[in-house]
Amino acid sequence: MLFSRTAIAGVLALLIPTVCMAGDDETLTIGDKAPDIDIAHWLKGDQVKAFEDGKVYVMEFWATWCGPCRASMPHISELQEKYKDYDVTVIGVSDEDLQTVVKFLCETGKEETLWNDKIQYTLATDPDRSVYKSYMKAAAQRGIPTAFIVGKDQRIEWIGHPMGMDEPLDDVVRDNWDREVAKVKFEEQIAKTREMMKYQRRIKEATDEGDWDGAIKAVNELTEINESHFQYKASLFRSMLIKCEDTSRTYGFGREIAKSHWDEAMFLNQIAWFTVDEKEVKKRDFKFALETALRANELTEGKDAAILDTVARVYYESGVASAINWQKKAVKHAEETPFEEELKKTLEKYEAEAEDN
């Protein structure tokens, strides 16, 4: 997958786990009792078995691979130092395995200082994701780093990016925090996300049950609420290509979404690519794939290497010799890019098979 096609594939890769996460109705918001701490491994600092009255805690979710998480660590350490005499405990929780986090702590950053020395707050890892589920998932938080401030009465006071928690944390510590105002603001921010997750759950349940009409209805309703979620249509089409026994229904939906996004080159290219590339497709409709790929090529004036590669692939899978010419165009427009060699190898494959025939 190349260029713009990679970008869309990346979005779809995020959509599928997101749908799977939206499996129950547990919710967590400002003012709710903080969920229990069920941590598997404690790596730095003292183990916290339970939240205590009169103390403030910060549950911060992170991962070793997360750049913004690493960038936040020095500041979080500063906050821990600032409030160490005010009964504030910061707990960084990763959902990675113990070995991964230990290895990370033994590595150095740009300043050649061990991460173990940079991080001056409690650190834990919870591979079974039980704490992630009770905090992040329940609060409809899908990006890290995310911090939860737990107040002196063991209730959630604030949820957000750790780089933005200075003022809220100070107000909570000094008993100046207005929890009700914070709750209203948070609920306004998260309302659309919770609504989207309801539709995600509907889509997943319908897809699992083979209720394609129900899945299509849910996807269309989700898109009506927020047009930016149109990629769920491509994700559903991909699932139908693999799982739906009624291929006429699958391509009927494919043509429906292609028509409604006839001016979205990358979207059209993606569904064309799914049609010819997915290994488990029940039946390939090359006419449909060609129509969408050629339209995408028209919209990009024949200058997008990924789309040209898709057109070539459709012709190749259809047994049409012109695939070689289209692939040559793709190679030309991929010159001096990371994808040039990959496209050249594909061209060589097409040419070699043409010679054998």
N, C-alpha and C positions, 0 to 999 in steps of 0.2 A: 504494500500500500504506500502511496506516494503523495507528496505535495498536499493539496487541499483534501484529497481523499483520506489522508492520514488524520487530518484534523477532525473530520466527521466521524471516522472510525473511533477516535479517542472519545468523542462525546458519547457515542453509542455504548462504548465499553463502560462508561460511568453510569449510563442509564440502567443497565441490567442489574448491577449490584444494588443500586438505589431502590429499585422495585422490590428486590428480595428483602431488603431491610425493613420495608414498610409492612411487616407481617402482623402486627397486633395493634391494639388501641391504647397501649400504655402511653401516658403523656406526663411531661414534667415541665413546670413553669415557675415563674417567680412566686415565692410565697409557699411553695410546696415543701413538705418535709424532705430533706436530702436523703436519697437512697443509701442503704447500708454500703459499707466498704468491704467488698469481697475480693481482695487482692491476692494473687498467687505468689508473687515474688517482690520482696523489698530489697532494693539495691543500695540506696543511700538514705541516711537519716533513720529515725526511730519508726518502728512499725506503728501505724495508727489503726487500732482495732475498731474504734467507734468514735464518732464525734462527741465532744464534751460540751456541756453548757458553759457559756461564758467565753468560749474560744471561737476564733474565726479560722476557717479553712479555705483553701483554694484548690479545687480539683482541676488540673490542667492536662488536657489530652494532647498527645504529641506522637511522633514517630521518628526514628533515626533517619529515614529517607526524606523527611519533610524540611525543605530549606527554610521556610518561614518559622518553623518550630525552632530550628537551631538559632536563627537570628533573634528570636525572642528570649532565649535562655539567659543571656547576660542581664537583661532588664528584669526578668523574673527573679534572678538571684539578688539583684539590687533591692527589689521589693521585700524579699525575704529578710535580708539584712536590716532594712529600714524598720520593719515591724517585728523583729525577733523578740523584742521586749514587751510586745502587746498581745502575746498569745496568738500569733498568726502562724499557721503551718501551711506551706505550699506543698502540694503533692503532685508531681508530674507522673502521668500514667500512660504508658505505651501498651499497645495490644500485641506487640511482637514477642517472639520467644526470648527466653532468658539469654541465650548465647548471642543473639543479634545485638541486644542492648549492652551486654558486657563488652563485646568487641568494640562497639561505638564509644563507650566510655574510655577505652584504652587508646583511642585515636586522638590526633591533634587537629585543631582548626588552623586557620590562617596565621594565628599568633603563635603557633607551635606550642600551644598549651593543651594538655589533656582535657578532653571534655569532662572527665571526672572532676577535674579541678575547677573548671569553669562553672559547673552546675553546683550551686550552693543552696540547694533545697532538697527536700525528700523526693526520692525517685523510686518508681515501682513499675512492674510490668505485669500484665494480666492477659495472657494468650487466649484464654477462653472467651474473652470479650464480654464477660458478664457485667463489668462496671461500665464499659462502653455502651452496652445496651441500655442499662438503667439510667444513664446520664445522657449521652450524646443522641442515641436513637430516640429516647423518650422525649427529648427536648427538640427534636427535629433539626439537630445540628449535623451537618454532613461534611464540614470542612475543618481541618486542623491547622494550627493550634486553636483550641477553644477552651476557655476557662469558666468555671462555675465558682462563684463566691458563696460559701456556706456561712451564714451568720451565727450569732451567739446563741440563738435558740434552735440551731440545727436546721434552719430553713434556707432555701435557695434565695439569695438576694440579687444576684446579677449573673448574666450569661453573655459571653462575648469573646472577642479576640484579646489575649493577654496584654497586648501592647496598649489596649485602651482601658485597662482596669484600674489605673492609678487613682483617679478621683473616686470611683465607686468603692474601692477597697478602703480608702482613707475615711470616707463617710461612714462605711459600715463599722470600721474599727472605733470611730469616735461617736458612734450612735447618732449620726446626722443623716442617715440614709432613709429616703422615703420609699419603702418597699412597694406600696400601692401604685405610686406613680411609675415606678420602674416596671411593674407588672403590666400596666396598661400599654406602655411603650413597647415592651417586648412582644406582647400578644399582637399588637398591630403589625410589627415587623414579621412575625412568624405565621400569621394567618394564611397567607398565600401558600407558604410551604406546606402547612398542614393540609390544606385543601388539595394541593397537588399530590401529596402522599396518599390521600384517600383514593384518588384516581389511579395512582400507581398500583395500589393494592387490588383495585377492581380489575385492572388490566392483567396483573399477574394471575389472579384467581381464575379469570375467564380463560386465559391462555393455558393454564394448567389443566383446566377441564375441557379444553377443546371447543369452548364456546366462542367462536371467532366473531360472530355477530355482536356478542356482548363486549368483546375486547375492542372491536372497531368502534362501537358506540362510545365506550369509555375514552378511547384515544381522541376521537373527534370532539367530545365534550371538553377534554383537558385542553385541547388546542384552542377551542373557543374562549376558554378562560384566559389563556395566555398563549399568544401566537408563537412565542419563543420556544415553546415545547414541541414544535412540529417534528423534531427528530424522533419523538416517540413513535411517529407513524412509520418511519424507516425501520425502527427497531422491531415493531410489530410485523411489518412486511417480511423482515428477515426471519422471524420466528415462524410465520406462516409458510414460507418457502420450505422450511425444514420439517415442520410438524403437521401442517394442514393437508389432509387427504384430498380435499376438494381443490384441485389446482385452478379450476375456473374461478373459484371464489378468491383464491390467492391473487391471481393476476387481475381479477376485477378490482380488487382493492388497490393493487399496484398501479393500475391505470387511473384509478380515482385520485390517489395521492399525487401521481405524476401530473395530472391535469391541474390540480389545485396549487401545485408548486412549479408550474411550467416555466417560470422565469428564475428558478433557483438552480443554477448550474451544478453546484456541488451536491445538492440533494439528489438531483436526477442521476448524476454520475454514480452516486453511492448505491442507489437501488438497482442500477444497471449492473454494477460490479457484483452486488450480492447475487443477482440472477445467474451470472456466469461463473462465479468463483466459489460460492458456498458448496462444500463437498457433499452435503446431505440433502441438497435440493431434490424434491420429488420429481419435478419436471421443469426443464429449462425452456422458457419462451424466448427464443432468440429474437423474434420480431419485436417484442416488447423491449428487450434489452437494447436493441439497436436504435429503436425510436428514441428512447430516453438518452442514450449515450450521444447520439448525433445531435439531439437538441442541446445537450450540455456543451458539446463542441461548438455549436453555432453561437451560443451565448458567450463563449470565451474566445470567439473569433479564431478558433483553431490554434490557439497558442498555449494551451495548458497541457503539459506533458502527461499528467495523470489521466486526464480525460481522453487524450489521444491513445494512451495505453489501453484504456477500457474499450474504446472503439475497436482497436486492433484485436483485443482479446475476444470480443464478440464475434468478429469475422473469423478468427482462428477457430473458435469452438464450433462455428457454423460450417467450417471446411471451406472458407472462401480465401482464395489466394491473395486478395488485396490486403490481408492482414499484415503482410510484410511491409507494404508501403506506408500503412498507418503507423506501424511500429517505428519505421525510420523517422517519421515526423515526430513521434514521441521522443526518440533519442535526440533529435536535433534541438528540441525545446527543453531538453534536460541537460544540455551541455554545461559543464562546470558547476554542477549541482551534486549533492550526495547520492542522487538516484540515477545518475548517468550510467554507471556500470551495471546496475541491476537491469535497466531497460535494454542495454546492449546485449546482456546475456539472454534476455527474452527474444530479442531480434535474432540472435544466433540460433536459438532453438527453432524459431519459425523457418529460418532459411535452411537449416540442416534437414528438417523434416520435408521441406519442399523439394530438396534435392533427392531425398530417398524415394519420393513419389514420382 
